[in-house]
Amino acid sequence: MEADYEVLIIGAGIAGIGMGCYIQQQNTASFFTPKSKMKQKRNCNHKRQGQSSTQRFVVLEKRQDLGGTWDLFNYPGIRSDSDALTFGYSFRPWLDHRMLASGGDIKSYITDTAREFKVIDHIRYRHEVEQLSWSSTAQQWTAMVKNHASGEVFTLTANFVVGATGYYDYQAGYRPHFDKEEDFQGQIVHPQHWQDLNYDDKKVVIIGSGATAMTLLPALAAEDGEQCARHVTMLQRSPTYVASVPGDDYALDWLSAKYSPLSKQQAYTLLRARNVLRQQGVYQIAMHAPSVMKALLTRWAKQELKGSEVNIEHFLPDYNPWEERLCAVPDSDLFLVLKGTRAEVVTDQISHFTASGIALNSGKHLDADIIVTATGLKLQMLGGAKLYVDGVAVDIGSRMTYKAVLVEDIPNMAVIFGYTNASWTLKVDLACHYLIRLLSYMHKHGYHTVVPKAQIEGEKAQVQEDTIMGALSAGYVRRAKDELPKQGDRYPWKVTSNYLSDRIVLKHRQIKDKWLSFSR
């Protein structure tokens, strides 16, 4: 039986919209009908004879709007911590000069892209994929879908599934329980559930030191906003690396000015390459010469704090750079606000909550009207959908990824992951490009299924403890190591987290190799 859709995309965030755009840019009428059969259909005398009812693709999104992360989070100051030139899609230039773009601007960019490439017409909102089942007999996926608007549960079929849901649970963030927290008389809020909170003239304590906390601190203490907290404290368990980056970049305007020989797209491509090389250079220094990178970050932090009473020890971790994600702040906004009287950073352990704040192990007490638990993410795969292959439940956390895109022993399925050491979209772009190449190859040769096999004649890839997130040792990754797909001990099962090598592998190397099993 023909499937309802050729490709089912789960999630309408930056990865799902990107995949939809790549499909829309293809001239092929079908990915799963061989060219010979398409020619027969065109030559049929009767206009309906031989025509397929299968639609090209559908995007199922369980939220009420597209955007993913950038629709979910709405806390003050929400922004990307990656530069916009590499966070934007390669095929659609980011034209704004603001480099660490706000969440609202990013969502508008994704929305405009979806409209321009007519992906928006293929999205079904409030549709949650609860289960995915592959049948080797039918050679297709059956998705059990719940329509949250009507309450209806129905099934649809697809030849290929692309998981573009990201890696964390949108329903709830990671929220540890603190001793005696029920005694606290103020408000406790997780950034993932921030809804029009009134913090004006309030004392706020932010628990955490990741990108969210680094964004919230200057935003809540800003005196030029609609609201301004009386005092904001960022409470971290251990020191954190922080680097300031320029908030604006006008090079795109200069390179594509009226008398420049470069178009906007050419200038964008050039500057994107510049930023990629810069990112990769910093990461490689951190990996191969961590003491050098540590010395540089320490020197920069000291310069930022010069003339203040802030202790540099708050920004001198005992781990090497990029063992946890490096936090970037625009135009030194975090350091500038710490030099004032409205904000401070405290490195200490929580003893317990009190009626008026938090008691620390050191004996110090932090007064608070509001406590923000920026304590991290709760991870899940495929948006929580259950996975079956021929009736057998599959634990995706026990499987390796092939080129960090396909999944071991699972037919016709991809899971799109971005980078954690560079812009998320850089890897999304490469993964989508690879999938189009794969589907086009299958179409050209009349293949209907593809399965990555880790064990072939005379050779077997061994699963490693490291997940698809690579060497990142952040708390949310360690907590969910059993949920995330793994990497192997050799190419193409090993995750490089290197854009330059991934670009060669995913965009230029031949599709068919000894690890992929194709069938018609």
QUIDA-V318370 format. One record per residue. N is the residue number from 0. RES is the residue in one letter. PSI is psi in whole degrees, -180 to 180 (* if undefined). NEAR is the number of other C-alpha atoms within 12 Angstrom. D_CENTER is the distance of its C-alpha to the mean C-alpha in Angstrom with 2 decimals. Layout:
# QUIDA-V318370
n=N res=RES psi=PSI near=NEAR d_center=D_CENTER
n=N res=RES psi=PSI near=NEAR d_center=D_CENTER
This chain:
# QUIDA-V318370
n=0 res=M psi=143 near=17 d_center=35.09
n=1 res=E psi=142 near=23 d_center=32.77
n=2 res=A psi=158 near=30 d_center=29.27
n=3 res=D psi=-37 near=24 d_center=28.30
n=4 res=Y psi=149 near=32 d_center=25.32
n=5 res=E psi=-45 near=38 d_center=24.56
n=6 res=V psi=128 near=42 d_center=20.78
n=7 res=L psi=120 near=44 d_center=19.01
n=8 res=I psi=126 near=48 d_center=15.39
n=9 res=I psi=113 near=52 d_center=13.85
n=10 res=G psi=131 near=47 d_center=11.58
n=11 res=A psi=41 near=49 d_center=12.04
n=12 res=G psi=-158 near=49 d_center=8.76
n=13 res=I psi=-31 near=44 d_center=7.84
n=14 res=A psi=-45 near=45 d_center=7.76
n=15 res=G psi=-43 near=49 d_center=10.82
n=16 res=I psi=-40 near=50 d_center=12.65
n=17 res=G psi=-44 near=53 d_center=12.23
n=18 res=M psi=-41 near=48 d_center=13.73
n=19 res=G psi=-40 near=44 d_center=16.37
n=20 res=C psi=-40 near=39 d_center=17.32
n=21 res=Y psi=-40 near=36 d_center=17.87
n=22 res=I psi=-43 near=38 d_center=20.05
n=23 res=Q psi=-25 near=29 d_center=21.93
n=24 res=Q psi=-3 near=19 d_center=22.81
n=25 res=Q psi=140 near=20 d_center=24.59
n=26 res=N psi=-16 near=12 d_center=28.34
n=27 res=T psi=130 near=23 d_center=28.76
n=28 res=A psi=-30 near=27 d_center=30.04
n=29 res=S psi=145 near=35 d_center=28.87
n=30 res=F psi=-23 near=37 d_center=26.80
n=31 res=F psi=8 near=41 d_center=28.86
n=32 res=T psi=116 near=34 d_center=32.36
n=33 res=P psi=152 near=24 d_center=34.15
n=34 res=K psi=-36 near=22 d_center=35.70
n=35 res=S psi=-40 near=16 d_center=39.18
n=36 res=K psi=-35 near=22 d_center=38.65
n=37 res=M psi=-39 near=23 d_center=37.16
n=38 res=K psi=-40 near=15 d_center=40.29
n=39 res=Q psi=-40 near=17 d_center=42.48
n=40 res=K psi=-40 near=20 d_center=40.88
n=41 res=R psi=-28 near=18 d_center=41.50
n=42 res=N psi=-3 near=15 d_center=45.10
n=43 res=C psi=141 near=14 d_center=45.85
n=44 res=N psi=-42 near=11 d_center=48.72
n=45 res=H psi=132 near=11 d_center=47.54
n=46 res=K psi=-22 near=12 d_center=44.54
n=47 res=R psi=-18 near=12 d_center=42.92
n=48 res=Q psi=131 near=14 d_center=43.85
n=49 res=G psi=-1 near=19 d_center=41.04
n=50 res=Q psi=147 near=22 d_center=38.27
n=51 res=S psi=144 near=23 d_center=35.05
n=52 res=S psi=-2 near=16 d_center=33.65
n=53 res=T psi=130 near=25 d_center=30.15
n=54 res=Q psi=157 near=24 d_center=27.60
n=55 res=R psi=-56 near=31 d_center=25.04
n=56 res=F psi=163 near=40 d_center=21.77
n=57 res=V psi=147 near=40 d_center=20.48
n=58 res=V psi=120 near=47 d_center=17.20
n=59 res=L psi=125 near=47 d_center=17.37
n=60 res=E psi=123 near=39 d_center=15.59
n=61 res=K psi=-12 near=36 d_center=16.87
n=62 res=R psi=177 near=32 d_center=16.48
n=63 res=Q psi=-6 near=22 d_center=19.09
n=64 res=D psi=166 near=27 d_center=17.10
n=65 res=L psi=174 near=42 d_center=14.21
n=66 res=G psi=-22 near=39 d_center=11.27
n=67 res=G psi=-123 near=38 d_center=9.06
n=68 res=T psi=-38 near=37 d_center=7.90
n=69 res=W psi=-3 near=30 d_center=10.41
n=70 res=D psi=-31 near=32 d_center=13.04
n=71 res=L psi=-52 near=30 d_center=12.77
n=72 res=F psi=132 near=31 d_center=13.22
n=73 res=N psi=26 near=27 d_center=16.51
n=74 res=Y psi=160 near=33 d_center=17.92
n=75 res=P psi=133 near=34 d_center=19.99
n=76 res=G psi=2 near=33 d_center=18.51
n=77 res=I psi=127 near=34 d_center=14.85
n=78 res=R psi=169 near=36 d_center=13.31
n=79 res=S psi=150 near=37 d_center=10.79
n=80 res=D psi=17 near=40 d_center=11.83
n=81 res=S psi=148 near=38 d_center=11.33
n=82 res=D psi=144 near=38 d_center=14.19
n=83 res=A psi=-27 near=41 d_center=14.18
n=84 res=L psi=-31 near=44 d_center=15.99
n=85 res=T psi=-15 near=42 d_center=13.25
n=86 res=F psi=-23 near=44 d_center=10.45
n=87 res=G psi=163 near=41 d_center=12.70
n=88 res=Y psi=149 near=38 d_center=13.41
n=89 res=S psi=-29 near=33 d_center=16.16
n=90 res=F psi=-4 near=29 d_center=18.44
n=91 res=R psi=105 near=29 d_center=18.44
n=92 res=P psi=142 near=29 d_center=19.23
n=93 res=W psi=115 near=36 d_center=17.91
n=94 res=L psi=-4 near=33 d_center=21.40
n=95 res=D psi=147 near=27 d_center=21.13
n=96 res=H psi=-14 near=23 d_center=22.35
n=97 res=R psi=122 near=30 d_center=20.17
n=98 res=M psi=-45 near=37 d_center=17.68
n=99 res=L psi=85 near=38 d_center=15.53
n=100 res=A psi=150 near=35 d_center=15.23
n=101 res=S psi=158 near=32 d_center=15.65
n=102 res=G psi=-39 near=30 d_center=13.50
n=103 res=G psi=-41 near=25 d_center=16.40
n=104 res=D psi=-38 near=28 d_center=16.61
n=105 res=I psi=-43 near=39 d_center=13.02
n=106 res=K psi=-41 near=32 d_center=13.67
n=107 res=S psi=-40 near=24 d_center=17.03
n=108 res=Y psi=-45 near=32 d_center=15.77
n=109 res=I psi=-43 near=40 d_center=13.60
n=110 res=T psi=-47 near=31 d_center=16.72
n=111 res=D psi=-38 near=26 d_center=19.12
n=112 res=T psi=-44 near=34 d_center=17.42
n=113 res=A psi=-37 near=35 d_center=17.58
n=114 res=R psi=-46 near=21 d_center=21.20
n=115 res=E psi=-39 near=20 d_center=22.20
n=116 res=F psi=10 near=24 d_center=21.27
n=117 res=K psi=26 near=24 d_center=22.54
n=118 res=V psi=-30 near=33 d_center=19.47
n=119 res=I psi=-27 near=31 d_center=20.07
n=120 res=D psi=-14 near=23 d_center=23.26
n=121 res=H psi=2 near=32 d_center=21.57
n=122 res=I psi=134 near=33 d_center=19.40
n=123 res=R psi=114 near=30 d_center=20.89
n=124 res=Y psi=158 near=30 d_center=19.79
n=125 res=R psi=33 near=26 d_center=20.43
n=126 res=H psi=112 near=35 d_center=20.46
n=127 res=E psi=128 near=37 d_center=18.96
n=128 res=V psi=113 near=43 d_center=19.10
n=129 res=E psi=-25 near=29 d_center=20.94
n=130 res=Q psi=143 near=30 d_center=22.09
n=131 res=L psi=127 near=41 d_center=21.84
n=132 res=S psi=124 near=37 d_center=25.04
n=133 res=W psi=134 near=34 d_center=25.97
n=134 res=S psi=118 near=27 d_center=29.68
n=135 res=S psi=-25 near=24 d_center=31.15
n=136 res=T psi=-50 near=13 d_center=34.25
n=137 res=A psi=-17 near=19 d_center=32.67
n=138 res=Q psi=50 near=30 d_center=29.99
n=139 res=Q psi=164 near=35 d_center=27.35
n=140 res=W psi=143 near=40 d_center=24.79
n=141 res=T psi=122 near=37 d_center=25.86
n=142 res=A psi=129 near=37 d_center=23.33
n=143 res=M psi=120 near=26 d_center=24.68
n=144 res=V psi=137 near=33 d_center=23.31
n=145 res=K psi=125 near=26 d_center=24.15
n=146 res=N psi=106 near=23 d_center=24.80
n=147 res=H psi=-18 near=21 d_center=24.41
n=148 res=A psi=-40 near=16 d_center=26.54
n=149 res=S psi=-17 near=12 d_center=29.51
n=150 res=G psi=-3 near=12 d_center=28.95
n=151 res=E psi=141 near=14 d_center=29.62
n=152 res=V psi=125 near=19 d_center=28.26
n=153 res=F psi=174 near=19 d_center=28.58
n=154 res=T psi=151 near=23 d_center=27.59
n=155 res=L psi=160 near=33 d_center=26.52
n=156 res=T psi=153 near=34 d_center=26.44
n=157 res=A psi=150 near=41 d_center=24.36
n=158 res=N psi=-33 near=45 d_center=24.90
n=159 res=F psi=142 near=44 d_center=21.29
n=160 res=V psi=133 near=48 d_center=18.13
n=161 res=V psi=113 near=48 d_center=14.55
n=162 res=G psi=110 near=44 d_center=12.02
n=163 res=A psi=40 near=41 d_center=9.03
n=164 res=T psi=1 near=43 d_center=8.42
n=165 res=G psi=-156 near=37 d_center=5.21
n=166 res=Y psi=8 near=39 d_center=7.08
n=167 res=Y psi=161 near=30 d_center=8.88
n=168 res=D psi=119 near=26 d_center=12.03
n=169 res=Y psi=-14 near=31 d_center=12.29
n=170 res=Q psi=-32 near=22 d_center=16.00
n=171 res=A psi=141 near=23 d_center=16.37
n=172 res=G psi=177 near=26 d_center=15.01
n=173 res=Y psi=125 near=28 d_center=16.70
n=174 res=R psi=91 near=23 d_center=20.16
n=175 res=P psi=156 near=21 d_center=22.91
n=176 res=H psi=132 near=14 d_center=26.49
n=177 res=F psi=145 near=24 d_center=28.58
n=178 res=D psi=128 near=16 d_center=32.32
n=179 res=K psi=26 near=18 d_center=34.41
n=180 res=E psi=-23 near=24 d_center=31.57
n=181 res=E psi=-15 near=18 d_center=33.68
n=182 res=D psi=-21 near=18 d_center=36.23
n=183 res=F psi=130 near=24 d_center=34.07
n=184 res=Q psi=-7 near=19 d_center=35.58
n=185 res=G psi=-156 near=26 d_center=32.80
n=186 res=Q psi=142 near=27 d_center=29.38
n=187 res=I psi=127 near=32 d_center=26.36
n=188 res=V psi=140 near=29 d_center=22.95
n=189 res=H psi=139 near=33 d_center=19.36
n=190 res=P psi=-27 near=38 d_center=17.01
n=191 res=Q psi=-16 near=31 d_center=15.11
n=192 res=H psi=29 near=23 d_center=18.58
n=193 res=W psi=122 near=26 d_center=19.91
n=194 res=Q psi=99 near=15 d_center=22.41
n=195 res=D psi=48 near=15 d_center=24.94
n=196 res=L psi=133 near=25 d_center=25.99
n=197 res=N psi=109 near=22 d_center=29.15
n=198 res=Y psi=7 near=35 d_center=28.97
n=199 res=D psi=127 near=24 d_center=31.65
n=200 res=D psi=27 near=21 d_center=34.18
n=201 res=K psi=155 near=25 d_center=32.61
n=202 res=K psi=122 near=33 d_center=32.02
n=203 res=V psi=134 near=44 d_center=28.38
n=204 res=V psi=125 near=47 d_center=27.05
n=205 res=I psi=119 near=47 d_center=23.34
n=206 res=I psi=115 near=43 d_center=22.69
n=207 res=G psi=165 near=39 d_center=19.92
n=208 res=S psi=21 near=42 d_center=19.06
n=209 res=G psi=-166 near=36 d_center=15.30
n=210 res=A psi=-36 near=36 d_center=13.56
n=211 res=T psi=-48 near=37 d_center=14.44
n=212 res=A psi=-41 near=42 d_center=18.02
n=213 res=M psi=-29 near=46 d_center=18.37
n=214 res=T psi=-42 near=40 d_center=17.53
n=215 res=L psi=-41 near=42 d_center=19.76
n=216 res=L psi=-57 near=44 d_center=22.75
n=217 res=P psi=-30 near=42 d_center=23.78
n=218 res=A psi=-43 near=37 d_center=22.86
n=219 res=L psi=-30 near=43 d_center=25.06
n=220 res=A psi=0 near=41 d_center=27.85
n=221 res=A psi=128 near=31 d_center=27.98
n=222 res=E psi=-10 near=20 d_center=31.54
n=223 res=D psi=10 near=12 d_center=30.98
n=224 res=G psi=177 near=15 d_center=28.72
n=225 res=E psi=-33 near=16 d_center=29.93
n=226 res=Q psi=158 near=19 d_center=29.81
n=227 res=C psi=122 near=27 d_center=30.33
n=228 res=A psi=150 near=33 d_center=30.35
n=229 res=R psi=-42 near=27 d_center=33.57
n=230 res=H psi=141 near=35 d_center=31.84
n=231 res=V psi=130 near=42 d_center=28.36
n=232 res=T psi=128 near=43 d_center=27.91
n=233 res=M psi=113 near=45 d_center=24.77
n=234 res=L psi=114 near=41 d_center=25.69
n=235 res=Q psi=145 near=31 d_center=24.01
n=236 res=R psi=-31 near=26 d_center=25.16
n=237 res=S psi=160 near=25 d_center=24.98
n=238 res=P psi=161 near=31 d_center=24.69
n=239 res=T psi=142 near=40 d_center=21.51
n=240 res=Y psi=132 near=39 d_center=21.05
n=241 res=V psi=134 near=42 d_center=20.57
n=242 res=A psi=137 near=36 d_center=20.98
n=243 res=S psi=139 near=30 d_center=21.94
n=244 res=V psi=156 near=27 d_center=20.92
n=245 res=P psi=137 near=22 d_center=22.61
n=246 res=G psi=-23 near=25 d_center=21.35
n=247 res=D psi=151 near=21 d_center=22.85
n=248 res=D psi=111 near=27 d_center=23.41
n=249 res=Y psi=10 near=21 d_center=26.25
n=250 res=A psi=-33 near=24 d_center=26.50
n=251 res=L psi=-40 near=32 d_center=25.24
n=252 res=D psi=-40 near=25 d_center=28.17
n=253 res=W psi=-45 near=20 d_center=30.59
n=254 res=L psi=-23 near=22 d_center=29.74
n=255 res=S psi=26 near=23 d_center=29.95
n=256 res=A psi=175 near=16 d_center=32.90
n=257 res=K psi=-42 near=12 d_center=35.90
n=258 res=Y psi=12 near=10 d_center=37.80
n=259 res=S psi=144 near=14 d_center=34.95
n=260 res=P psi=-8 near=13 d_center=35.01
n=261 res=L psi=140 near=19 d_center=31.20
n=262 res=S psi=171 near=20 d_center=29.47
n=263 res=K psi=-45 near=26 d_center=26.33
n=264 res=Q psi=-42 near=23 d_center=24.32
n=265 res=Q psi=-43 near=22 d_center=26.13
n=266 res=A psi=-41 near=28 d_center=25.65
n=267 res=Y psi=-46 near=36 d_center=21.91
n=268 res=T psi=-42 near=28 d_center=21.69
n=269 res=L psi=-47 near=23 d_center=23.88
n=270 res=L psi=-32 near=33 d_center=22.08
n=271 res=R psi=-43 near=35 d_center=18.65
n=272 res=A psi=-41 near=21 d_center=20.37
n=273 res=R psi=-46 near=19 d_center=21.88
n=274 res=N psi=-35 near=27 d_center=18.69
n=275 res=V psi=-47 near=34 d_center=17.14
n=276 res=L psi=-37 near=19 d_center=20.39
n=277 res=R psi=-47 near=21 d_center=20.39
n=278 res=Q psi=-49 near=31 d_center=16.99
n=279 res=Q psi=-36 near=29 d_center=18.04
n=280 res=G psi=-46 near=21 d_center=21.44
n=281 res=V psi=-44 near=27 d_center=20.40
n=282 res=Y psi=-42 near=32 d_center=18.30
n=283 res=Q psi=-36 near=24 d_center=21.25
n=284 res=I psi=-43 near=22 d_center=23.71
n=285 res=A psi=-36 near=27 d_center=21.87
n=286 res=M psi=-40 near=24 d_center=21.93
n=287 res=H psi=-19 near=17 d_center=25.50
n=288 res=A psi=64 near=18 d_center=27.17
n=289 res=P psi=-33 near=21 d_center=25.53
n=290 res=S psi=-35 near=17 d_center=28.78
n=291 res=V psi=-48 near=19 d_center=28.76
n=292 res=M psi=-39 near=28 d_center=25.25
n=293 res=K psi=-41 near=32 d_center=26.21
n=294 res=A psi=-40 near=21 d_center=29.41
n=295 res=L psi=-47 near=22 d_center=27.77
n=296 res=L psi=-38 near=32 d_center=25.32
n=297 res=T psi=-43 near=30 d_center=28.34
n=298 res=R psi=-45 near=21 d_center=30.47
n=299 res=W psi=-41 near=23 d_center=28.06
n=300 res=A psi=-40 near=32 d_center=27.67
n=301 res=K psi=-40 near=26 d_center=31.46
n=302 res=Q psi=-40 near=19 d_center=31.95
n=303 res=E psi=-35 near=30 d_center=29.67
n=304 res=L psi=1 near=29 d_center=31.61
n=305 res=K psi=131 near=17 d_center=35.00
n=306 res=G psi=-2 near=15 d_center=37.56
n=307 res=S psi=172 near=19 d_center=35.76
n=308 res=E psi=12 near=18 d_center=36.54
n=309 res=V psi=131 near=27 d_center=32.97
n=310 res=N psi=127 near=23 d_center=33.08
n=311 res=I psi=-21 near=29 d_center=31.11
n=312 res=E psi=-23 near=22 d_center=30.66
n=313 res=H psi=-17 near=30 d_center=27.78
n=314 res=F psi=26 near=36 d_center=25.73
n=315 res=L psi=81 near=27 d_center=27.10
n=316 res=P psi=163 near=26 d_center=25.16
n=317 res=D psi=0 near=19 d_center=26.90
n=318 res=Y psi=165 near=23 d_center=23.93
n=319 res=N psi=152 near=30 d_center=23.09
n=320 res=P psi=140 near=39 d_center=20.46
n=321 res=W psi=5 near=36 d_center=16.98
n=322 res=E psi=-28 near=28 d_center=18.01
n=323 res=E psi=156 near=33 d_center=15.77
n=324 res=R psi=133 near=34 d_center=13.25
n=325 res=L psi=130 near=38 d_center=15.56
n=326 res=C psi=130 near=34 d_center=15.67
n=327 res=A psi=137 near=36 d_center=16.55
n=328 res=V psi=143 near=41 d_center=18.72
n=329 res=P psi=132 near=33 d_center=20.25
n=330 res=D psi=37 near=21 d_center=24.01
n=331 res=S psi=27 near=26 d_center=24.67
n=332 res=D psi=-37 near=32 d_center=24.24
n=333 res=L psi=-48 near=43 d_center=23.73
n=334 res=F psi=-37 near=38 d_center=26.79
n=335 res=L psi=-43 near=29 d_center=28.84
n=336 res=V psi=-29 near=33 d_center=28.52
n=337 res=L psi=-22 near=34 d_center=29.40
n=338 res=K psi=-15 near=23 d_center=32.59
n=339 res=G psi=-165 near=24 d_center=33.69
n=340 res=T psi=-7 near=21 d_center=35.11
n=341 res=R psi=-7 near=29 d_center=32.43
n=342 res=A psi=152 near=35 d_center=29.77
n=343 res=E psi=161 near=34 d_center=29.77
n=344 res=V psi=136 near=41 d_center=27.74
n=345 res=V psi=131 near=35 d_center=29.18
n=346 res=T psi=111 near=31 d_center=28.48
n=347 res=D psi=173 near=27 d_center=30.03
n=348 res=Q psi=145 near=24 d_center=29.76
n=349 res=I psi=128 near=31 d_center=30.19
n=350 res=S psi=-57 near=21 d_center=33.52
n=351 res=H psi=163 near=25 d_center=33.47
n=352 res=F psi=153 near=31 d_center=33.09
n=353 res=T psi=180 near=25 d_center=36.24
n=354 res=A psi=-29 near=22 d_center=37.42
n=355 res=S psi=9 near=26 d_center=36.61
n=356 res=G psi=-139 near=36 d_center=33.61
n=357 res=I psi=129 near=42 d_center=32.57
n=358 res=A psi=132 near=28 d_center=34.99
n=359 res=L psi=161 near=25 d_center=33.81
n=360 res=N psi=-28 near=17 d_center=35.18
n=361 res=S psi=-12 near=16 d_center=36.88
n=362 res=G psi=-10 near=13 d_center=38.92
n=363 res=K psi=151 near=19 d_center=37.30
n=364 res=H psi=133 near=24 d_center=36.41
n=365 res=L psi=113 near=38 d_center=33.68
n=366 res=D psi=141 near=28 d_center=34.87
n=367 res=A psi=141 near=34 d_center=32.35
n=368 res=D psi=-30 near=32 d_center=32.49
n=369 res=I psi=135 near=36 d_center=28.75
n=370 res=I psi=123 near=41 d_center=26.47
n=371 res=V psi=117 near=40 d_center=22.70
n=372 res=T psi=80 near=35 d_center=20.98
n=373 res=A psi=60 near=36 d_center=17.77
n=374 res=T psi=5 near=33 d_center=17.77
n=375 res=G psi=-170 near=32 d_center=14.19
n=376 res=L psi=156 near=33 d_center=12.08
n=377 res=K psi=121 near=30 d_center=13.52
n=378 res=L psi=149 near=31 d_center=11.71
n=379 res=Q psi=161 near=32 d_center=12.53
n=380 res=M psi=150 near=36 d_center=12.14
n=381 res=L psi=32 near=40 d_center=12.80
n=382 res=G psi=20 near=38 d_center=12.88
n=383 res=G psi=2 near=28 d_center=15.93
n=384 res=A psi=141 near=28 d_center=17.96
n=385 res=K psi=147 near=26 d_center=20.78
n=386 res=L psi=131 near=32 d_center=21.27
n=387 res=Y psi=142 near=26 d_center=24.73
n=388 res=V psi=114 near=29 d_center=26.32
n=389 res=D psi=43 near=21 d_center=30.00
n=390 res=G psi=-5 near=17 d_center=30.27
n=391 res=V psi=127 near=15 d_center=28.94
n=392 res=A psi=139 near=17 d_center=25.96
n=393 res=V psi=129 near=26 d_center=23.17
n=394 res=D psi=100 near=26 d_center=21.28
n=395 res=I psi=-22 near=35 d_center=18.07
n=396 res=G psi=-12 near=29 d_center=17.67
n=397 res=S psi=-3 near=27 d_center=20.88
n=398 res=R psi=152 near=35 d_center=20.01
n=399 res=M psi=159 near=44 d_center=19.00
n=400 res=T psi=141 near=46 d_center=16.68
n=401 res=Y psi=116 near=45 d_center=18.50
n=402 res=K psi=25 near=44 d_center=17.04
n=403 res=A psi=28 near=44 d_center=13.68
n=404 res=V psi=-54 near=43 d_center=13.73
n=405 res=L psi=168 near=42 d_center=16.73
n=406 res=V psi=134 near=41 d_center=17.90
n=407 res=E psi=126 near=40 d_center=21.31
n=408 res=D psi=13 near=32 d_center=24.17
n=409 res=I psi=118 near=43 d_center=22.22
n=410 res=P psi=144 near=38 d_center=23.57
n=411 res=N psi=47 near=43 d_center=21.81
n=412 res=M psi=138 near=43 d_center=18.28
n=413 res=A psi=149 near=46 d_center=14.98
n=414 res=V psi=116 near=45 d_center=11.62
n=415 res=I psi=120 near=47 d_center=8.83
n=416 res=F psi=141 near=43 d_center=6.51
n=417 res=G psi=-172 near=37 d_center=5.36
n=418 res=Y psi=153 near=38 d_center=7.42
n=419 res=T psi=-14 near=37 d_center=8.00
n=420 res=N psi=8 near=38 d_center=11.31
n=421 res=A psi=-173 near=38 d_center=10.64
n=422 res=S psi=135 near=37 d_center=8.66
n=423 res=W psi=-40 near=36 d_center=5.29
n=424 res=T psi=-25 near=42 d_center=7.58
n=425 res=L psi=-47 near=43 d_center=10.34
n=426 res=K psi=-35 near=44 d_center=9.49
n=427 res=V psi=-47 near=46 d_center=8.52
n=428 res=D psi=-48 near=39 d_center=11.94
n=429 res=L psi=-42 near=40 d_center=13.69
n=430 res=A psi=-43 near=40 d_center=12.69
n=431 res=C psi=-42 near=44 d_center=13.84
n=432 res=H psi=-42 near=37 d_center=16.88
n=433 res=Y psi=-43 near=35 d_center=17.73
n=434 res=L psi=-37 near=39 d_center=17.68
n=435 res=I psi=-42 near=34 d_center=19.99
n=436 res=R psi=-42 near=27 d_center=22.20
n=437 res=L psi=-49 near=39 d_center=22.35
n=438 res=L psi=-38 near=40 d_center=23.28
n=439 res=S psi=-38 near=28 d_center=25.76
n=440 res=Y psi=-44 near=27 d_center=27.29
n=441 res=M psi=-41 near=33 d_center=27.78
n=442 res=H psi=-46 near=29 d_center=29.38
n=443 res=K psi=-38 near=23 d_center=31.62
n=444 res=H psi=5 near=24 d_center=32.92
n=445 res=G psi=22 near=24 d_center=33.15
n=446 res=Y psi=146 near=27 d_center=30.74
n=447 res=H psi=-27 near=34 d_center=29.32
n=448 res=T psi=151 near=37 d_center=27.31
n=449 res=V psi=134 near=40 d_center=25.39
n=450 res=V psi=123 near=34 d_center=24.82
n=451 res=P psi=127 near=35 d_center=23.57
n=452 res=K psi=123 near=29 d_center=26.36
n=453 res=A psi=-16 near=35 d_center=26.14
n=454 res=Q psi=117 near=21 d_center=29.94
n=455 res=I psi=177 near=16 d_center=32.18
n=456 res=E psi=117 near=10 d_center=35.81
n=457 res=G psi=2 near=9 d_center=36.50
n=458 res=E psi=143 near=13 d_center=32.96
n=459 res=K psi=129 near=18 d_center=30.28
n=460 res=A psi=136 near=28 d_center=26.85
n=461 res=Q psi=134 near=25 d_center=26.55
n=462 res=V psi=142 near=27 d_center=23.58
n=463 res=Q psi=167 near=25 d_center=22.48
n=464 res=E psi=-30 near=26 d_center=21.33
n=465 res=D psi=140 near=32 d_center=18.21
n=466 res=T psi=-178 near=37 d_center=15.05
n=467 res=I psi=-17 near=45 d_center=12.44
n=468 res=M psi=1 near=40 d_center=10.85
n=469 res=G psi=-142 near=35 d_center=14.09
n=470 res=A psi=0 near=30 d_center=16.37
n=471 res=L psi=127 near=27 d_center=14.15
n=472 res=S psi=24 near=26 d_center=16.50
n=473 res=A psi=155 near=26 d_center=14.96
n=474 res=G psi=-42 near=23 d_center=16.57
n=475 res=Y psi=-27 near=30 d_center=13.78
n=476 res=V psi=-44 near=33 d_center=13.33
n=477 res=R psi=-40 near=24 d_center=17.14
n=478 res=R psi=-29 near=20 d_center=17.62
n=479 res=A psi=26 near=28 d_center=15.58
n=480 res=K psi=-25 near=32 d_center=16.77
n=481 res=D psi=-14 near=24 d_center=18.70
n=482 res=E psi=-29 near=32 d_center=15.91
n=483 res=L psi=143 near=36 d_center=13.63
n=484 res=P psi=152 near=43 d_center=15.06
n=485 res=K psi=173 near=38 d_center=17.08
n=486 res=Q psi=161 near=39 d_center=18.04
n=487 res=G psi=-172 near=32 d_center=21.63
n=488 res=D psi=4 near=23 d_center=24.33
n=489 res=R psi=165 near=21 d_center=24.65
n=490 res=Y psi=140 near=25 d_center=23.34
n=491 res=P psi=23 near=34 d_center=21.62
n=492 res=W psi=-13 near=37 d_center=20.31
n=493 res=K psi=135 near=32 d_center=19.41
n=494 res=V psi=122 near=37 d_center=15.98
n=495 res=T psi=-28 near=34 d_center=16.83
n=496 res=S psi=33 near=35 d_center=13.68
n=497 res=N psi=113 near=33 d_center=15.98
n=498 res=Y psi=-41 near=37 d_center=15.26
n=499 res=L psi=-44 near=24 d_center=19.01
n=500 res=S psi=-37 near=20 d_center=19.87
n=501 res=D psi=-35 near=30 d_center=16.94
n=502 res=R psi=-41 near=25 d_center=18.18
n=503 res=I psi=-47 near=19 d_center=21.60
n=504 res=V psi=-46 near=30 d_center=20.65
n=505 res=L psi=-25 near=33 d_center=18.47
n=506 res=K psi=-23 near=24 d_center=20.40
n=507 res=H psi=-29 near=17 d_center=23.90
n=508 res=R psi=152 near=17 d_center=24.94
n=509 res=Q psi=150 near=15 d_center=26.83
n=510 res=I psi=-52 near=31 d_center=25.18
n=511 res=K psi=130 near=23 d_center=27.83
n=512 res=D psi=-178 near=21 d_center=28.28
n=513 res=K psi=-18 near=22 d_center=29.97
n=514 res=W psi=-15 near=30 d_center=26.94
n=515 res=L psi=131 near=31 d_center=26.29
n=516 res=S psi=116 near=25 d_center=28.80
n=517 res=F psi=149 near=26 d_center=29.49
n=518 res=S psi=155 near=19 d_center=31.97
n=519 res=R psi=* near=17 d_center=33.64
